[in-house]
């Protein structure tokens, strides 16, 4: 857990963001392909990668693991991963797992 | 699921309150099971938040089981609806059941969302979870 980025929220606006919209269910069936695409995105992302989760209809532990993995890889590249428009269901699992404080959010 | 259960809630008068769903033990089918879970929970008048909790809990249980499922076999989900509680037993066939990992996100989320969770290693590998309507909800 100590590899997780804990950037304070105030620092999030420091660079112009790269915005990625996710939609649909994130589960163990869809996760691997999404993970690959997000890892590819890191190759051309600016220093701030923002995931818009407003259209995510399902996210369980597999989705959380994916976010942690992408964040870890992003951090190694000097990229901050942030979340925006987090739906209530995703917010809930983030809080239940204790991960919520580790993901900066933008409005 | 042969034991007698309490009288079903009024909306289910006269209906047997046990539903079995059998699907290929493959991750692509979990979305189907989540949908079935939500539909059944709605029959018991669970709130939308509780239905979402059940959807996630069943998904986590299945995700844990699928790691050990024999390819080409089925995943079985038995739902039992009583007055204010849904009980779900999900099971897969394994070659030799291994203890489920209890230190990962899936187990953490599952136990947080369900009122009761039990892993059963018998001739198959199963997880039983229960959730009551109107129970205190974790933050």
gemmi code that builds the backbone of each chain (N, CA, C; Angstrom):
import gemmi

chains = {
    "A": [
        ("UNK", (0.820, -1.209, 0.000), (0.000, 0.000, 0.000), (0.861, 1.268, 0.000)),
        ("UNK", (2.143, 1.149, 0.428), (2.927, 2.377, 0.540), (3.459, 2.871, -0.793)),
        ("UNK", (3.162, 2.124, -1.873), (3.578, 2.608, -3.188), (2.548, 3.569, -3.775)),
        ("UNK", (1.448, 3.735, -3.072), (0.358, 4.534, -3.624), (0.639, 6.021, -3.476)),
        ("UNK", (0.355, 6.730, -4.534), (0.567, 8.171, -4.555), (-0.384, 8.864, -3.589)),
        ("UNK", (0.115, 9.786, -2.837), (-0.759, 10.507, -1.910), (-0.604, 12.004, -2.096)),
        ("UNK", (-0.645, 12.417, -3.337), (-0.499, 13.837, -3.635), (-1.644, 14.634, -3.012)),
        ("UNK", (-1.331, 15.737, -2.348), (-2.428, 16.548, -1.805), (-3.309, 17.123, -2.906)),
        ("UNK", (-4.568, 17.302, -2.607), (-5.513, 17.773, -3.623), (-5.117, 19.121, -4.206)),
        ("UNK", (-4.476, 19.957, -3.400), (-4.140, 21.301, -3.863), (-3.148, 21.281, -5.015)),
        ("UNK", (-2.401, 20.201, -5.147), (-1.385, 20.141, -6.184), (-1.926, 19.650, -7.519)),
        ("UNK", (-3.184, 19.253, -7.543), (-3.730, 18.598, -8.728), (-3.786, 19.519, -9.943)),
        ("UNK", (-4.005, 20.802, -9.722), (-4.180, 21.701, -10.859), (-2.870, 22.209, -11.438)),
        ("UNK", (-1.774, 21.594, -11.043), (-0.475, 22.128, -11.417), (-0.185, 22.039, -12.915)),
        ("UNK", (-0.695, 21.048, -13.609), (-0.413, 20.917, -15.035), (-1.712, 20.729, -15.795)),
        ("UNK", (-1.667, 20.966, -17.108), (-2.881, 20.754, -17.893), (-3.125, 19.254, -17.995)),
        ("UNK", (-4.327, 18.835, -17.714), (-4.580, 17.399, -17.588), (-4.797, 16.691, -18.922)),
        ("UNK", (-4.495, 15.421, -18.929), (-4.923, 14.519, -19.987), (-6.180, 13.831, -19.455)),
        ("UNK", (-7.291, 13.987, -20.162), (-8.560, 13.484, -19.657), (-8.980, 12.221, -20.413)),
        ("UNK", (-9.305, 11.186, -19.666), (-9.774, 9.933, -20.270), (-11.139, 9.593, -19.676)),
        ("UNK", (-12.110, 9.369, -20.551), (-13.442, 8.983, -20.091), (-13.579, 7.463, -20.097)),
        ("UNK", (-13.984, 6.913, -18.993), (-14.250, 5.471, -18.931), (-15.761, 5.268, -18.881)),
        ("UNK", (-16.234, 4.186, -19.513), (-17.669, 3.916, -19.439), (-17.913, 2.420, -19.374)),
        ("UNK", (-19.044, 2.057, -18.782), (-19.421, 0.652, -18.704), (-18.957, -0.003, -17.413)),
        ("UNK", (-18.976, -1.336, -17.428), (-18.611, -2.123, -16.254), (-17.105, -2.399, -16.234)),
        ("UNK", (-16.498, -2.191, -15.084), (-15.098, -2.599, -14.912), (-15.107, -3.810, -13.989)),
        ("UNK", (-14.826, -4.977, -14.538), (-14.806, -6.193, -13.726), (-13.653, -7.085, -14.193)),
        ("UNK", (-13.623, -8.334, -13.739), (-12.478, -9.173, -14.098), (-12.498, -9.559, -15.569)),
        ("UNK", (-13.645, -9.366, -16.238), (-13.702, -9.661, -17.672), (-13.157, -8.492, -18.496)),
        ("UNK", (-13.524, -7.285, -18.111), (-13.146, -6.116, -18.908), (-11.859, -5.466, -18.418)),
        ("UNK", (-11.450, -5.785, -17.199), (-10.309, -5.106, -16.588), (-9.002, -5.222, -17.351)),
        ("UNK", (-8.608, -6.431, -17.766), (-7.298, -6.564, -18.407), (-7.125, -5.687, -19.648)),
        ("UNK", (-8.143, -5.622, -20.507), (-8.031, -4.797, -21.714), (-7.977, -3.317, -21.346)),
        ("UNK", (-8.789, -2.934, -20.368), (-8.783, -1.537, -19.930), (-7.427, -1.168, -19.341)),
        ("UNK", (-6.895, -2.095, -18.569), (-5.587, -1.846, -17.961), (-4.522, -1.603, -19.035)),
        ("UNK", (-4.532, -2.443, -20.066), (-3.554, -2.264, -21.149), (-3.712, -0.912, -21.815)),
        ("UNK", (-4.965, -0.517, -22.051), (-5.183, 0.761, -22.732), (-4.738, 1.936, -21.879)),
        ("UNK", (-5.010, 1.836, -20.579), (-4.585, 2.925, -19.706), (-3.060, 2.973, -19.588)),
        ("UNK", (-2.431, 1.814, -19.563), (-0.965, 1.784, -19.525), (-0.399, 2.433, -20.794)),
        ("UNK", (-1.045, 2.164, -21.940), (-0.619, 2.799, -23.183), (-0.796, 4.314, -23.123)),
        ("UNK", (-1.879, 4.711, -22.483), (-2.162, 6.137, -22.366), (-1.035, 6.865, -21.630)),
        ("UNK", (-0.409, 6.161, -20.701), (0.665, 6.794, -19.928), (1.810, 7.244, -20.833)),
        ("UNK", (1.946, 6.612, -21.984), (3.053, 6.940, -22.880), (2.927, 8.357, -23.442)),
        ("UNK", (1.702, 8.847, -23.559), (1.552, 10.201, -24.115), (0.790, 11.143, -23.198)),
        ("UNK", (0.571, 10.728, -21.960), (-0.137, 11.587, -21.021), (0.734, 12.761, -20.589)),
        ("UNK", (0.064, 13.867, -20.291), (0.773, 14.958, -19.627), (1.011, 14.532, -18.178)),
        ("UNK", (1.545, 15.422, -17.392), (1.897, 15.089, -16.015), (0.716, 14.825, -15.110)),
        ("UNK", (-0.473, 15.121, -15.619), (-1.678, 14.865, -14.825), (-2.675, 14.099, -15.680)),
        ("UNK", (-2.916, 12.851, -15.318), (-3.872, 12.011, -16.034), (-5.152, 11.930, -15.200)),
        ("UNK", (-6.243, 12.407, -15.798), (-7.512, 12.429, -15.068), (-8.466, 11.417, -15.688)),
        ("UNK", (-8.981, 10.539, -14.879), (-9.972, 9.564, -15.346), (-11.362, 10.048, -14.952)),
        ("UNK", (-12.208, 10.254, -15.964), (-13.599, 10.636, -15.718), (-14.410, 9.350, -15.572)),
        ("UNK", (-14.905, 9.121, -14.378), (-15.595, 7.855, -14.089), (-17.118, 7.980, -14.125)),
        ("UNK", (-17.618, 9.099, -14.624), (-19.060, 9.364, -14.502), (-19.923, 8.317, -15.212)),
        ("UNK", (-19.366, 7.664, -16.231), (-20.166, 6.685, -16.976), (-19.833, 5.240, -16.586)),
        ("UNK", (-19.113, 5.081, -15.495), (-18.782, 3.728, -15.033), (-19.988, 3.148, -14.294)),
        ("UNK", (-20.479, 2.030, -14.775), (-21.715, 1.453, -14.232), (-21.454, 0.356, -13.205)),
        ("UNK", (-20.226, -0.122, -13.161), (-19.875, -1.117, -12.149), (-18.377, -1.083, -11.912)),
        ("UNK", (-17.998, -1.104, -10.644), (-16.574, -1.181, -10.307), (-16.435, -1.887, -8.979)),
        ("UNK", (-15.814, -3.041, -8.986), (-15.559, -3.774, -7.756), (-14.070, -3.824, -7.474)),
        ("UNK", (-13.667, -4.856, -6.762), (-12.271, -4.954, -6.351), (-11.321, -5.022, -7.545)),
        ("UNK", (-11.760, -5.672, -8.622), (-10.898, -5.756, -9.804), (-10.619, -4.357, -10.350)),
        ("UNK", (-11.639, -3.510, -10.319), (-11.475, -2.134, -10.769), (-10.530, -1.353, -9.867)),
        ("UNK", (-10.641, -1.610, -8.573), (-9.750, -0.934, -7.629), (-8.304, -1.350, -7.868)),
        ("UNK", (-8.120, -2.651, -8.075), (-6.770, -3.145, -8.331), (-6.185, -2.531, -9.585)),
        ("UNK", (-7.038, -2.353, -10.575), (-6.614, -1.734, -11.820), (-6.172, -0.292, -11.579)),
        ("UNK", (-6.970, 0.444, -10.824), (-6.626, 1.847, -10.549), (-5.299, 1.944, -9.793)),
        ("UNK", (-5.117, 1.047, -8.826), (-3.872, 1.064, -8.052), (-2.681, 0.747, -8.965)),
        ("UNK", (-2.871, -0.221, -9.853), (-1.792, -0.595, -10.761), (-1.414, 0.523, -11.718)),
        ("UNK", (-2.439, 1.183, -12.260), (-2.174, 2.281, -13.185), (-1.520, 3.443, -12.431)),
        ("UNK", (-1.981, 3.686, -11.220), (-1.401, 4.782, -10.451), (0.083, 4.524, -10.152)),
        ("UNK", (0.376, 3.282, -9.822), (1.755, 2.937, -9.509), (2.658, 3.155, -10.723)),
        ("UNK", (2.169, 2.691, -11.896), (2.944, 2.859, -13.119), (3.057, 4.339, -13.505)),
        ("UNK", (1.962, 5.071, -13.310), (1.979, 6.496, -13.618), (3.015, 7.212, -12.761)),
        ("UNK", (3.013, 6.865, -11.510), (3.922, 7.517, -10.575), (5.374, 7.287, -10.982)),
        ("UNK", (5.662, 6.072, -11.458), (7.021, 5.765, -11.887), (7.433, 6.625, -13.077)),
        ("UNK", (6.428, 7.109, -13.826), (6.715, 7.960, -14.983), (6.589, 9.439, -14.640)),
        ("UNK", (6.359, 9.742, -13.380), (6.219, 11.133, -12.969), (4.853, 11.716, -13.289)),
        ("UNK", (3.881, 10.832, -13.511), (2.524, 11.271, -13.837), (1.626, 11.084, -12.619)),
        ("UNK", (0.815, 12.094, -12.332), (-0.154, 11.975, -11.250), (-1.479, 11.493, -11.818)),
        ("UNK", (-2.038, 10.481, -11.197), (-3.351, 9.973, -11.616), (-4.411, 10.564, -10.686)),
        ("UNK", (-5.414, 11.174, -11.297), (-6.512, 11.734, -10.503), (-7.837, 11.229, -11.056)),
        ("UNK", (-8.851, 11.281, -10.243), (-10.190, 10.851, -10.647), (-11.127, 12.042, -10.642)),
        ("UNK", (-12.096, 12.009, -11.541), (-13.102, 13.065, -11.526), (-14.479, 12.473, -11.788)),
        ("UNK", (-15.495, 13.184, -11.313), (-16.899, 12.782, -11.475), (-17.076, 11.307, -11.066)),
        ("UNK", (-16.633, 11.025, -9.875), (-16.701, 9.658, -9.352), (-18.133, 9.348, -8.929)),
        ("UNK", (-18.775, 8.364, -9.534), (-20.159, 8.036, -9.153), (-20.223, 7.468, -7.735)),
        ("UNK", (-21.392, 7.523, -7.144), (-21.560, 7.105, -5.747), (-21.121, 5.662, -5.537)),
        ("UNK", (-21.432, 4.776, -6.504), (-21.099, 3.363, -6.303), (-19.589, 3.133, -6.303)),
        ("UNK", (-18.880, 3.876, -7.149), (-17.427, 3.738, -7.178), (-16.811, 4.380, -5.933)),
        ("UNK", (-17.355, 5.523, -5.553), (-16.864, 6.200, -4.357), (-16.985, 5.287, -3.138)),
        ("UNK", (-18.074, 4.555, -3.103), (-18.330, 3.659, -1.968), (-17.246, 2.585, -1.843)),
        ("UNK", (-16.915, 1.920, -2.949), (-15.898, 0.867, -2.851), (-14.514, 1.463, -2.586)),
        ("UNK", (-14.290, 2.664, -3.095), (-13.016, 3.328, -2.785), (-12.901, 3.572, -1.290)),
        ("UNK", (-13.992, 4.002, -0.673), (-13.948, 4.285, 0.764), (-13.900, 2.988, 1.578)),
        ("UNK", (-14.693, 1.998, 1.166), (-14.706, 0.730, 1.908), (-13.336, 0.065, 1.923)),
        ("UNK", (-12.607, 0.222, 0.831), (-11.304, -0.427, 0.721), (-10.204, 0.413, 1.361)),
        ("UNK", (-10.546, 1.618, 1.784), (-9.544, 2.492, 2.372), (-8.683, 3.201, 1.346)),
        ("UNK", (-9.020, 3.060, 0.056), (-8.189, 3.643, -0.994), (-8.531, 5.096, -1.312)),
        ("UNK", (-9.703, 5.538, -0.912), (-10.169, 6.869, -1.318), (-9.131, 7.976, -1.065)),
        ("UNK", (-8.489, 8.003, 0.108), (-7.545, 9.104, 0.348), (-6.321, 9.057, -0.558)),
        ("UNK", (-6.103, 7.924, -1.209), (-4.908, 7.771, -2.032), (-5.113, 8.217, -3.475)),
        ("UNK", (-6.333, 8.562, -3.815), (-6.603, 9.033, -5.172), (-7.085, 10.478, -5.131)),
        ("UNK", (-6.255, 11.406, -5.618), (-6.738, 12.777, -5.671), (-7.922, 12.879, -6.621)),
        ("UNK", (-8.850, 13.755, -6.304), (-9.994, 13.962, -7.187), (-10.039, 15.412, -7.617)),
        ("UNK", (-10.555, 15.624, -8.819), (-10.746, 16.983, -9.315), (-12.242, 17.169, -9.545)),
        ("UNK", (-12.710, 18.401, -9.526), (-14.158, 18.638, -9.670), (-14.663, 18.178, -11.029)),
    ],
    "B": [
        ("UNK", (-30.730, -26.644, -0.939), (-31.795, -25.657, -0.791), (-33.152, -26.340, -0.653)),
        ("UNK", (-33.179, -27.435, 0.106), (-34.443, -28.141, 0.257), (-35.130, -27.808, 1.573)),
        ("UNK", (-34.395, -27.113, 2.450), (-35.005, -26.865, 3.750), (-36.187, -25.905, 3.628)),
        ("UNK", (-37.094, -26.043, 4.564), (-38.262, -25.164, 4.558), (-37.839, -23.760, 4.963)),
        ("UNK", (-38.404, -22.794, 4.320), (-38.092, -21.412, 4.679), (-39.348, -20.743, 5.207)),
        ("UNK", (-39.147, -19.612, 5.827), (-40.295, -18.866, 6.357), (-41.221, -18.467, 5.220)),
        ("UNK", (-42.441, -18.145, 5.567), (-43.405, -17.756, 4.545), (-42.848, -16.583, 3.743)),
        ("UNK", (-42.975, -16.627, 2.437), (-42.439, -15.547, 1.619), (-43.184, -14.238, 1.876)),
        ("UNK", (-42.496, -13.144, 1.533), (-43.138, -11.842, 1.696), (-44.363, -11.766, 0.793)),
        ("UNK", (-45.220, -10.794, 1.084), (-46.522, -10.749, 0.413), (-46.423, -10.745, -1.111)),
        ("UNK", (-45.410, -10.020, -1.622), (-45.290, -9.908, -3.068), (-44.985, -11.232, -3.745)),
        ("UNK", (-44.519, -12.204, -2.961), (-44.131, -13.481, -3.544), (-45.114, -14.586, -3.177)),
        ("UNK", (-46.309, -14.201, -2.766), (-47.287, -15.175, -2.267), (-47.432, -16.348, -3.222)),
        ("UNK", (-47.286, -17.529, -2.684), (-47.507, -18.717, -3.480), (-46.338, -19.120, -4.342)),
        ("UNK", (-45.267, -18.333, -4.375), (-44.138, -18.670, -5.229), (-43.024, -19.276, -4.401)),
        ("UNK", (-42.312, -20.219, -4.992), (-41.148, -20.777, -4.330), (-40.045, -19.723, -4.381)),
        ("UNK", (-39.466, -19.468, -3.230), (-38.549, -18.325, -3.161), (-37.097, -18.743, -3.276)),
        ("UNK", (-36.833, -19.692, -4.126), (-35.459, -20.107, -4.398), (-35.215, -20.056, -5.902)),
        ("UNK", (-34.116, -19.435, -6.280), (-33.792, -19.299, -7.700), (-32.364, -19.788, -7.913)),
        ("UNK", (-32.176, -20.627, -8.888), (-30.831, -21.107, -9.204), (-30.436, -20.626, -10.592)),
        ("UNK", (-29.255, -20.050, -10.679), (-28.722, -19.588, -11.956), (-27.434, -20.352, -12.223)),
        ("UNK", (-27.357, -20.950, -13.388), (-26.161, -21.711, -13.745), (-25.558, -21.088, -14.996)),
        ("UNK", (-24.283, -20.772, -14.906), (-23.605, -20.076, -15.997), (-22.249, -20.722, -16.228)),
        ("UNK", (-21.687, -20.529, -17.407), (-20.304, -20.979, -17.586), (-19.398, -20.279, -16.571)),
        ("UNK", (-18.453, -21.027, -16.023), (-17.526, -20.454, -15.042), (-16.479, -19.621, -15.771)),
        ("UNK", (-16.931, -18.500, -16.321), (-16.056, -17.617, -17.083), (-16.422, -16.178, -16.766)),
        ("UNK", (-15.418, -15.337, -16.699), (-15.636, -13.969, -16.226), (-16.634, -13.198, -17.095)),
        ("UNK", (-16.712, -13.549, -18.380), (-17.598, -12.814, -19.283), (-19.056, -12.894, -18.857)),
        ("UNK", (-19.405, -13.905, -18.054), (-20.800, -14.087, -17.664), (-21.152, -13.409, -16.339)),
        ("UNK", (-20.164, -12.802, -15.695), (-20.463, -12.202, -14.398), (-21.443, -11.041, -14.504)),
        ("UNK", (-21.411, -10.330, -15.621), (-22.353, -9.211, -15.767), (-23.791, -9.722, -15.788)),
        ("UNK", (-23.993, -10.911, -16.355), (-25.327, -11.511, -16.373), (-25.774, -11.831, -14.944)),
        ("UNK", (-24.861, -12.379, -14.170), (-25.200, -12.737, -12.797), (-25.453, -11.488, -11.945)),
        ("UNK", (-24.704, -10.434, -12.200), (-24.943, -9.184, -11.456), (-26.343, -8.661, -11.748)),
        ("UNK", (-26.733, -8.756, -13.001), (-28.071, -8.285, -13.377), (-29.152, -9.121, -12.708)),
        ("UNK", (-28.955, -10.442, -12.699), (-29.927, -11.321, -12.039), (-30.002, -10.993, -10.548)),
        ("UNK", (-28.850, -10.758, -9.941), (-28.806, -10.417, -8.516), (-29.632, -9.161, -8.240)),
        ("UNK", (-29.434, -8.155, -9.072), (-30.161, -6.901, -8.870), (-31.661, -7.106, -9.029)),
        ("UNK", (-32.038, -7.894, -10.010), (-33.460, -8.141, -10.237), (-34.109, -8.871, -9.076)),
        ("UNK", (-33.402, -9.845, -8.540), (-33.957, -10.596, -7.409), (-34.006, -9.735, -6.151)),
        ("UNK", (-32.974, -8.944, -5.941), (-32.964, -8.071, -4.756), (-34.105, -7.067, -4.824)),
        ("UNK", (-34.415, -6.631, -6.023), (-35.512, -5.668, -6.183), (-36.840, -6.291, -5.779)),
        ("UNK", (-36.963, -7.589, -5.958), (-38.201, -8.274, -5.564), (-38.418, -8.196, -4.058)),
        ("UNK", (-37.322, -8.112, -3.311), (-37.430, -8.037, -1.850), (-37.481, -6.594, -1.363)),
        ("UNK", (-37.628, -5.667, -2.274), (-37.701, -4.259, -1.906), (-36.441, -3.757, -1.210)),
        ("UNK", (-35.298, -4.290, -1.586), (-34.056, -3.703, -1.115), (-33.946, -2.287, -1.698)),
        ("UNK", (-33.257, -1.409, -0.982), (-33.038, -0.068, -1.526), (-32.046, -0.149, -2.683)),
        ("UNK", (-31.974, 0.910, -3.460), (-31.033, 0.928, -4.582), (-29.596, 0.752, -4.090)),
        ("UNK", (-29.269, 1.361, -2.956), (-27.921, 1.206, -2.404), (-27.661, -0.229, -1.984)),
        ("UNK", (-28.653, -0.850, -1.376), (-28.482, -2.244, -0.948), (-28.367, -3.178, -2.150)),
        ("UNK", (-29.119, -2.871, -3.188), (-29.031, -3.675, -4.409), (-27.632, -3.560, -5.004)),
        ("UNK", (-27.096, -2.351, -5.005), (-25.742, -2.160, -5.523), (-24.731, -2.939, -4.675)),
        ("UNK", (-24.917, -2.923, -3.364), (-24.030, -3.685, -2.477), (-24.069, -5.171, -2.823)),
        ("UNK", (-25.265, -5.682, -3.050), (-25.412, -7.101, -3.373), (-24.768, -7.436, -4.709)),
        ("UNK", (-24.962, -6.543, -5.665), (-24.374, -6.736, -6.987), (-22.847, -6.858, -6.868)),
        ("UNK", (-22.259, -5.966, -6.079), (-20.807, -5.992, -5.912), (-20.390, -7.234, -5.126)),
        ("UNK", (-21.123, -7.539, -4.049), (-20.745, -8.674, -3.199), (-20.759, -9.980, -3.985)),
        ("UNK", (-21.809, -10.183, -4.763), (-21.897, -11.418, -5.550), (-20.763, -11.466, -6.578)),
        ("UNK", (-20.472, -10.317, -7.167), (-19.387, -10.259, -8.151), (-18.050, -10.605, -7.509)),
        ("UNK", (-17.794, -10.060, -6.324), (-16.514, -10.348, -5.650), (-16.405, -11.832, -5.306)),
        ("UNK", (-17.504, -12.385, -4.805), (-17.485, -13.802, -4.448), (-17.160, -14.649, -5.680)),
        ("UNK", (-17.818, -14.354, -6.776), (-17.586, -15.126, -8.003), (-16.173, -14.919, -8.535)),
        ("UNK", (-15.693, -13.690, -8.459), (-14.338, -13.410, -8.965), (-13.319, -14.238, -8.187)),
        ("UNK", (-13.531, -14.361, -6.879), (-12.604, -15.161, -6.079), (-12.689, -16.638, -6.451)),
        ("UNK", (-13.899, -17.113, -6.673), (-14.086, -18.527, -6.997), (-13.539, -18.880, -8.378)),
        ("UNK", (-13.709, -17.964, -9.323), (-13.319, -18.277, -10.702), (-11.821, -18.545, -10.837)),
        ("UNK", (-11.027, -18.002, -9.912), (-9.580, -18.254, -9.971), (-9.278, -19.743, -9.851)),
        ("UNK", (-10.198, -20.475, -9.235), (-9.945, -21.905, -9.008), (-10.867, -22.803, -9.822)),
        ("UNK", (-11.761, -22.214, -10.591), (-12.731, -23.028, -11.313), (-12.059, -23.821, -12.437)),
        ("UNK", (-12.535, -25.012, -12.628), (-12.048, -25.826, -13.731), (-12.619, -25.257, -15.031)),
        ("UNK", (-11.755, -24.952, -16.003), (-12.255, -24.402, -17.270), (-13.283, -25.340, -17.910)),
        ("UNK", (-14.315, -24.735, -18.464), (-15.327, -25.534, -19.139), (-16.436, -26.017, -18.231)),
        ("UNK", (-16.328, -25.749, -16.928), (-17.390, -26.158, -16.008), (-18.322, -24.975, -15.749)),
        ("UNK", (-19.274, -25.171, -14.853), (-20.262, -24.128, -14.590), (-20.061, -23.473, -13.223)),
        ("UNK", (-20.563, -22.277, -13.147), (-20.685, -21.587, -11.862), (-22.169, -21.617, -11.511)),
        ("UNK", (-22.461, -21.998, -10.278), (-23.858, -22.093, -9.856), (-24.134, -21.071, -8.763)),
        ("UNK", (-25.186, -20.334, -8.926), (-25.600, -19.361, -7.908), (-27.012, -19.711, -7.461)),
        ("UNK", (-27.153, -19.994, -6.173), (-28.456, -20.301, -5.621), (-28.886, -19.147, -4.723)),
        ("UNK", (-29.984, -18.534, -5.107), (-30.515, -17.404, -4.354), (-31.706, -17.888, -3.536)),
        ("UNK", (-31.711, -17.510, -2.276), (-32.850, -17.841, -1.439), (-33.381, -16.539, -0.856)),
        ("UNK", (-34.622, -16.259, -1.174), (-35.222, -15.007, -0.730), (-36.196, -15.299, 0.394)),
        ("UNK", (-35.920, -14.783, 1.559), (-36.886, -14.886, 2.637), (-37.449, -13.490, 2.865)),
        ("UNK", (-38.185, -13.312, 3.945), (-38.900, -12.048, 4.145), (-38.078, -10.801, 3.897)),
        ("UNK", (-36.972, -10.691, 4.580), (-36.179, -9.469, 4.432), (-34.703, -9.781, 4.208)),
        ("UNK", (-34.428, -10.985, 3.765), (-33.029, -11.371, 3.587), (-32.822, -12.126, 2.281)),
        ("UNK", (-31.696, -11.814, 1.651), (-31.281, -12.608, 0.502), (-30.053, -13.409, 0.901)),
        ("UNK", (-30.097, -14.705, 0.634), (-28.953, -15.560, 0.852), (-28.505, -16.085, -0.510)),
        ("UNK", (-27.222, -16.020, -0.762), (-26.693, -16.456, -2.049), (-25.553, -17.431, -1.809)),
        ("UNK", (-25.628, -18.567, -2.478), (-24.516, -19.509, -2.439), (-23.981, -19.645, -3.848)),
        ("UNK", (-22.739, -19.213, -4.044), (-22.119, -19.360, -5.359), (-21.049, -20.428, -5.245)),
        ("UNK", (-20.983, -21.285, -6.246), (-20.073, -22.421, -6.177), (-19.465, -22.720, -7.538)),
        ("UNK", (-18.237, -23.214, -7.507), (-17.569, -23.674, -8.730), (-16.943, -25.031, -8.466)),
        ("UNK", (-16.666, -25.720, -9.542), (-15.936, -26.984, -9.440), (-14.444, -26.691, -9.483)),
        ("UNK", (-13.707, -27.345, -8.594), (-12.260, -27.169, -8.588), (-11.595, -28.537, -8.652)),
        ("UNK", (-10.336, -28.533, -9.012), (-9.586, -29.790, -8.992), (-9.290, -30.151, -7.547)),
        ("UNK", (-8.744, -29.180, -6.829), (-8.468, -29.365, -5.406), (-8.626, -28.003, -4.751)),
        ("UNK", (-9.716, -27.805, -3.994), (-9.999, -26.463, -3.473), (-8.875, -25.931, -2.593)),
        ("UNK", (-8.439, -24.709, -2.879), (-7.450, -24.030, -2.048), (-8.177, -23.001, -1.197)),
        ("UNK", (-7.612, -22.709, -0.032), (-8.214, -21.663, 0.790), (-8.256, -20.358, 0.008)),
        ("UNK", (-9.335, -19.614, 0.198), (-9.469, -18.346, -0.504), (-8.546, -17.309, 0.127)),
        ("UNK", (-7.982, -16.480, -0.712), (-7.140, -15.390, -0.205), (-8.006, -14.387, 0.553)),
        ("UNK", (-7.633, -14.095, 1.772), (-8.447, -13.176, 2.565), (-7.747, -11.860, 2.822)),
        ("UNK", (-6.696, -11.612, 2.072), (-5.948, -10.380, 2.323), (-5.989, -9.455, 1.107)),
        ("UNK", (-6.960, -9.682, 0.221), (-6.986, -8.828, -0.958), (-8.252, -7.963, -0.978)),
        ("UNK", (-8.318, -7.082, -1.967), (-9.455, -6.156, -2.068), (-10.776, -6.899, -2.152)),
        ("UNK", (-10.784, -8.001, -2.899), (-12.043, -8.698, -3.142), (-12.674, -9.167, -1.829)),
        ("UNK", (-11.864, -9.788, -0.996), (-12.387, -10.281, 0.277), (-12.783, -9.114, 1.187)),
        ("UNK", (-11.974, -8.064, 1.180), (-12.263, -6.892, 2.004), (-13.609, -6.271, 1.609)),
        ("UNK", (-13.792, -6.108, 0.312), (-15.023, -5.494, -0.172), (-16.212, -6.422, 0.100)),
        ("UNK", (-16.018, -7.701, -0.158), (-17.102, -8.670, 0.044), (-17.587, -8.668, 1.490)),
        ("UNK", (-16.653, -8.756, 2.420), (-17.057, -8.830, 3.823), (-17.627, -7.508, 4.326)),
        ("UNK", (-17.228, -6.416, 3.698), (-17.769, -5.117, 4.113), (-19.210, -4.944, 3.630)),
        ("UNK", (-19.522, -5.536, 2.505), (-20.829, -5.284, 1.893), (-21.914, -6.261, 2.326)),
        ("UNK", (-21.523, -7.470, 2.677), (-22.519, -8.465, 3.072), (-22.606, -8.516, 4.595)),
        ("UNK", (-23.761, -8.939, 5.097), (-23.913, -9.061, 6.550), (-23.219, -10.327, 7.062)),
        ("UNK", (-23.104, -11.306, 6.194), (-22.544, -12.600, 6.582), (-21.851, -13.205, 5.380)),
        ("UNK", (-20.641, -13.704, 5.593), (-19.909, -14.355, 4.504), (-19.234, -15.606, 5.053)),
        ("UNK", (-19.355, -16.682, 4.317), (-18.696, -17.910, 4.741), (-18.172, -18.632, 3.510)),
        ("UNK", (-16.929, -19.058, 3.581), (-16.371, -19.871, 2.502), (-16.538, -21.334, 2.875)),
        ("UNK", (-17.000, -22.127, 1.936), (-17.274, -23.531, 2.198), (-16.465, -24.381, 1.224)),
        ("UNK", (-15.616, -25.214, 1.777), (-14.856, -26.136, 0.943), (-15.398, -27.534, 1.172)),
        ("UNK", (-16.079, -28.024, 0.174), (-16.687, -29.341, 0.290), (-16.281, -30.106, -0.969)),
        ("UNK", (-17.225, -30.681, -1.645), (-16.877, -31.323, -2.905), (-16.680, -30.266, -3.989)),
        ("UNK", (-17.261, -29.096, -3.754), (-16.956, -27.959, -4.604), (-16.456, -26.832, -3.703)),
        ("UNK", (-16.158, -25.703, -4.313), (-15.720, -24.536, -3.538), (-16.839, -23.503, -3.610)),
        ("UNK", (-17.301, -23.052, -2.459), (-18.465, -22.170, -2.449), (-18.268, -21.016, -1.475)),
        ("UNK", (-18.983, -19.937, -1.764), (-19.081, -18.824, -0.822), (-20.565, -18.575, -0.587)),
        ("UNK", (-20.932, -18.521, 0.681), (-22.309, -18.187, 1.044), (-22.299, -16.774, 1.604)),
        ("UNK", (-23.174, -15.933, 1.095), (-23.284, -14.590, 1.653), (-24.746, -14.245, 1.878)),
        ("UNK", (-24.971, -13.441, 2.886), (-26.337, -13.024, 3.194), (-26.385, -11.529, 3.405)),
        ("UNK", (-27.488, -10.965, 3.034), (-27.696, -9.536, 3.291), (-29.151, -9.299, 3.642)),
        ("UNK", (-29.341, -8.563, 4.716), (-30.688, -8.222, 5.168), (-31.074, -6.833, 4.716)),
        ("UNK", (-32.336, -6.696, 4.406), (-32.860, -5.383, 4.050), (-32.901, -4.506, 5.297)),
        ("UNK", (-32.480, -3.267, 5.137), (-32.597, -2.310, 6.235), (-31.554, -2.456, 7.316)),
        ("UNK", (-30.542, -3.342, 7.113), (-29.471, -3.469, 8.108), (-28.582, -2.235, 8.033)),
        ("UNK", (-27.860, -1.979, 9.113), (-26.959, -0.825, 9.124), (-25.950, -0.977, 7.992)),
        ("UNK", (-25.689, 0.109, 7.304), (-24.842, 0.063, 6.131), (-23.478, 0.668, 6.467)),
        ("UNK", (-22.404, -0.066, 6.155), (-21.091, 0.520, 6.419), (-20.868, 1.774, 5.590)),
        ("UNK", (-20.031, 2.655, 6.083), (-19.818, 3.947, 5.406), (-19.263, 3.761, 4.015)),
    ],
}
model = gemmi.Model(1)
for chain_id, residues in chains.items():
    chain = gemmi.Chain(chain_id)
    for i, (resn, *xyz) in enumerate(residues, 1):
        res = gemmi.Residue()
        res.name, res.seqid = resn, gemmi.SeqId(i, " ")
        for name, pos in zip(("N", "CA", "C"), xyz):
            atom = gemmi.Atom()
            atom.name, atom.element = name, gemmi.Element(name[0])
            atom.pos, atom.b_iso = gemmi.Position(*pos), 0.0
            res.add_atom(atom)
        chain.add_residue(res)
    model.add_chain(chain)
structure = gemmi.Structure()
structure.add_model(model)
structure.setup_entities()
